[in-house]
Amino acid sequence: MRMRTKLTKIILLALLLPAAWAGPVKQVFLITNRGCEAICQSFRNNLQSQGPVNVIWRDAAGDVSRVSAFVAEARTLHPDLVATWGTGVTLAVVGPYDAPDPKRHLKDTAVVYMYVGNPVESKIARSAGKSGRPYVAGTNTAVPIEAQIKLLQSFGPLARIGILYNTDEPAAVMQAAEVRQAFNAHSVRVHEVLLPMMANGSPDASRIPAALDQLARHKPDFIYHIGSTFTLKQVQAISAGATARGIPMFSPTESAFREGGVLLGLISPPAGIGQLAAHQAGQILFHGQQPGDLPSLTLTHHSVLINMRVARTLGIYPPMKLLQFAELTE
């Protein structure tokens, strides 16, 4: 009798499972810029746990000019959804809200963006609450800059910060403008150095030491890491140079903190960013929601990271209250 009951349950489960997964497999065209790192992996795993999805992945490998070919491919494939990673990639796919180009940008395909630092400032979204665009949805996952300033102030009086960045990446220019405005509003002077460009239009990495010397003359309390593909590749050289000059460095980007000798970080966990984007994509793919109707989700918890090796080298010891909940690394 028990065997018959068990067999009946197995047969019922087998009959029910296909019904739960009925319908065609959803096609998702995923475009990244630095490989499928933690955010991308979290997005894929969480999305595929919601239903049958085939992910077609394309990576620009740091060259956003390659995205135009991916857009053309997406037009040919007609995926159910396009997912984009980063400000530069997203702009190349959907364009700014006030000047999209139908010849270069997608206009009638659902798009979900992730890892965009300031979607409103970059004109990807019309407001922080919703994208304001019928086919576009996304997440607000950057750590609020007010929280960043408060963390830096916990180390002592904050009078000056330094930034150095390359101007060939729009996201870096926009982040620098946001940093400048926010810190100036707190009466913190921002000293900035633009990294010189080579003849081929790329930033000149050999000029990083000179740029750091220029910043060091202003004696900043911190160097604020402006995120870009270039500065991430060079974060070891930048952070080591800052430490050698006795200047602590701060980053709101986890990859920069992990890969360089950065003293302090305040980051949004990558897994959480991917989960939020996957949730929005799932609402569109499996629940019939329209991208433009979805609210822009926001992470509410952020992580403090402290590199104790750098702290000892600089002779800077974090406040005890931070040590109680920060992640300490060596």
N, C-alpha and C positions, 0 to 999 in steps of 0.2 A: 504493500500500500504506500509506504514511504517512497519507494522507488518510482511508483507511478506519479505521485504528487510532484516529486522533484523533476521528473521528465516533463510533466505538464507545464511547470514554471519555465523550463528552458525553452519549450516550444513557443509559449506566449511571448517570452522575451525576444526570441528570434523574429516573431511576427511583428512586434511593436517597433523594433529598432529601425527597419527600413522606412517606416512611416515617419519616424522622428527626423530622418535625414533625407526625406523626399525632396525632389526638385534638383535642378542642375547645380553643379559645383560652381561657386562664385569665382570669378576671375578678378584678381587684384594685381594691379601694376604698381610695384613699389620702386621708388627712385630715391637713392641715398647719395651721399657725397664723400663718405670716408669709410666705405665698407659697411657690412652689417654688424655694427657694434651692439652694445648692450640695449640701447633704446630700440633699435631695429629688431633684435632678437626677441625682446619682450613683446613688441607689437605683433610679430608673426605668431609667437606661441599663444598669446592671449586671443588673437583673432581666430586662429585655427581651432581653439577649444570651444568656440561658439557655434561652429558649423563647418560644412565642407567648403574649403577655400583652396584655390590654386594660386600661389603667389609667383608672379613673374617679376624677377628682381633685376634692376639695372643700377649700376653705380657709376657716378661721374669721376671718381678717383681724384677729387679736388679740382676738377676742371669743369666749372658750371657751363661753359660753352657747349659741352657735350649733351646737355639736357635737351636741346632743340631736336636732336635726332631721336631721343626717347619719346618726346611729345609726338613726333611724327609716327613713331611706331605704335604708340598708344591709340592714335587716331585710326590706324589700320586694324588693330586688334579689337577695339571696342570693349575694353574691360568694364566690369560692373563698377569698379572704383579705382581711383589712382591715389596712392598714398605718397606723400613727399616728406623728406627729412631736411630740415634746415631752411634758413631764410632765402639764401641764394637759389637753391633748387626750387623752392615753392614759388618765388617770383618768376623764375624761368618757365614754370608750368602754367600759372594762372595770371601772371602779370599784376600790376597795381590795380586796385579797384576803380580808380578814376581814369585809367588809360590802358585797358586790355587791348591786345592786338589779336584779332581773330585768326590772323595768318600764323602767329607764333604761339599763341596760348590756347589752352583748352577752355571752352566756354559752355559745353553742354554735357560734361562728364563729371560725376561726383568725385570730389577731391577732399581728402582729409590730410591736413598738415600736422607735423609734430616737430618739436625742437626748434621752434621759431622764437627768438628772444623777445621781440616786441612787434607783434603782428599789426598793431595799429600804426605805430611809427613807420613801419616799412610799407604801409598801404596794402597789406595782404587782407586785413580785416578793417571794417569801418568803425567797429567799437570793440571794447573788451568783452562785452556780454555775448555778442553774436558776430559772425563774420559780416552780416549784411549783404551777402552774395548768395544767390539761390543754390549754386552748386558747390559751395565751399564750406567746410567745417574744420575746426581745429581746436587746439588746446593752448592755454596760457600757462606755460610751465617754467618760465624764468623766475628766479628768486626775486621778490620785490626789492628794489634798490634801497628802499628805506630800511629794510632789515639788514642789508649789507652794511650800510653806514653805521647802524646801531652796533653791529658786531665789531667793526673796526674801532669805534669809539670806546668799546669796552677795554681796549688795550691801553688807553690813555688819551690825552688831548690829541685831537686830529686837526691839524692846521693845513697840511699840504699833502697832495697825492700826485704821483706821476703816472702818465700813460704813454705808451708808444705803440703805434699801430700802422698798418699798411692801408692805403687809400683805394686800392684796386678791388676791394671786396666791400660791397654796400653794407653788409651786416656789421662789419667792423666800424665803418664810418657812423652808422646809426647808433651803435652801442656807445661809441665815444661821445657823441652828442648828448645821449641820455645821461651818461656819467657826469659830463661837464655840468649840465643843468642841475642835476640832483645835488652834487657836492657843493656847487656854488650857492645853492639855496640854503645850505647849512654853514655858510661862511667858510668853506674849505676851498683853498686855492687849488686849481688843477693845472699842472704843468705838463704840456704834451709835446711829444716829438713824433713827427711823421717819418717813417722809415723811407729812405731814398729808394728810388726805382732804378732798375737797370735799363739798358737800351731796349731790351725786349719787352719791357712793360711789367716785369716781375720785380717784387721787392728784393733788395740787395741784403742778403743775410750777413755779408761781411761787414756791414755798417752797424750791426747791432751793438758792438762794444762802444763805438763812438756815440751812438744814441743814448746808451746807458750813462756814459760820462756826462753827457749834456743834462740828463735828468738829475744825476747825482749832485750837480752843482747847486740845484735848488733845495737839496736836503729834504726830500719828501719823506713823510712818515711811513708811507707804503707806496709800492708800485702796484697799480691795479691792472690785472691782465685783461686786455681787450681781446676777445675771442675772434679768431679767423682761422682759416685753413693754414695760412702761413705761420701765424704766431703759435699755433698748436704744434706744428712741425718743429718750430724753433724754441719751444718752451724750455727745454733743458738749457740751451745757451742763454736765454733771457733770464731765467731764474738763477742759474749759477752766477751769471754776471751781476745780478742784483745783490745776491748774498755776498759776493766778493767785495762789493762796494758798501756793505753794511746796511743794505736797504731790505726790509722784509717785503714779501710779495703776497698779494691776495688774488684769488680767482673765484668767480661764481660758476666755474665749469669743472666738473669732476675729472674729465680726461686731462685737463691741464694740470690739476693738482697731482694726479696719480703719476703722470709722466715726467714731471719736472720737480725741482726743488723749491716748491711753493710753500711758504709758511702756513697760510691760512686759506681755508675754503668754506664757502657756504653754498650748498648745491641742492638741486632737486634730484632725488634718486632716479637714475635712468630707467629702472624697471617701472616706476610709477608713471613716467612720461609715456612709455610704450603702452601701458595698460589703459591710460586715458584715451589715447588715440585709437586703440583697438576697440574700446567700448563704443566710441563714436562710429567707427567703421561698421561694427556689428549692428548698431541701430539702423544704419542705412541699408546694409545688405540683407539682414534677416528680419527686420521689423518694419520695413517700409517707410522709415523716417526720411524726410527731405533734409539735405545737408544744411541749407540756410535756416531751417527751423530749430536746429540743435544749438543749445547754449555752449559757449566756449568754456570747457572745464578747466579748473585750476587746482594744482596741488596745494594742500594746506600745511604739509609737514616738510621741513627741510633739514639737512644734516650739516653740522659743523665739523670740519676736518682740520686737524692740526698736525703738522710735521714736527715732531719733537727734536729730530736731528738738526733741522734748520734752526729751531728755537734755541738749542744749545750753542750752535755756531754763532748766532747773532747775539746771544746773551739776553734774549727776550723770553720771559716766562709768562705763559698765558694766565689769565685770572683763574683763581680756584673754582669759581662757579662754572666756568666753561669746561674745566677738566672733568666735572661731574657727569657731563652728558656728551661731550665731543668724542669723535673717533680719533684716536691718536695713532699716528704712523711713525715709522722710522725711515 
